[in-house]
């Protein structure tokens, strides 16, 4: 299957600082990327849908000014957690689709463990 | 957001046993997907189902897309220790995936 790479795999940051997480599709062009958040022993919750060259669509309850998403190219989307606080500590996962959404699978990155201290 | 009802939440089985888990929803989906997630990793796609009633196998895994489009099951036959992990169902309508709560599978040698 297609490969999606996420970087970094884990990051520890101080409260109040910002953290950027990258999601790259390595061997395909991803017109759409998705960002999820996962708390321990819980399911994946969609945060936002990122389309190349346009503004991201955020799910209800997700602060767009806190979780900045940029999808500048067909192979890269970034999620920036601004002014991070301990409650932002979580596992963040991106996924990318290979084409028209009806009959294509979504491939996931390996996730980024964010710990805010 | 909406979640699918996935059951069971956890399973403890002996190596060699068969496993069955399922997902139900009040909404219909165009696609059902089954993923496996290892600790600290992203989900890995196991099986994708695109048509109501479709039955698909991938090695020891078999999954079906319910005829009503509101449910799906996953069977694992002859389990082995490396089957340990969290299994998620996901339904897709349009571009978004909705995930089940996950089934934690533990396999005792």
Boltz contact constraints between the chains, C-beta under 6 A:
constraints:
  - contact:
      token1: [A, 43]
      token2: [B, 99]
      max_distance: 6.0
  - contact:
      token1: [A, 43]
      token2: [B, 101]
      max_distance: 6.0
  - contact:
      token1: [A, 43]
      token2: [B, 102]
      max_distance: 6.0
  - contact:
      token1: [A, 44]
      token2: [B, 99]
      max_distance: 6.0
  - contact:
      token1: [A, 59]
      token2: [B, 1]
      max_distance: 6.0
  - contact:
      token1: [A, 93]
      token2: [B, 42]
      max_distance: 6.0
  - contact:
      token1: [A, 101]
      token2: [B, 95]
      max_distance: 6.0
  - contact:
      token1: [A, 103]
      token2: [B, 50]
      max_distance: 6.0
  - contact:
      token1: [A, 105]
      token2: [B, 45]
      max_distance: 6.0
  - contact:
      token1: [A, 105]
      token2: [B, 48]
      max_distance: 6.0
  - contact:
      token1: [A, 108]
      token2: [B, 42]
      max_distance: 6.0
  - contact:
      token1: [A, 108]
      token2: [B, 43]
      max_distance: 6.0
  - contact:
      token1: [A, 109]
      token2: [B, 42]
      max_distance: 6.0
  - contact:
      token1: [A, 110]
      token2: [B, 41]
      max_distance: 6.0
  - contact:
      token1: [A, 110]
      token2: [B, 42]
      max_distance: 6.0
  - contact:
      token1: [A, 111]
      token2: [B, 42]
      max_distance: 6.0
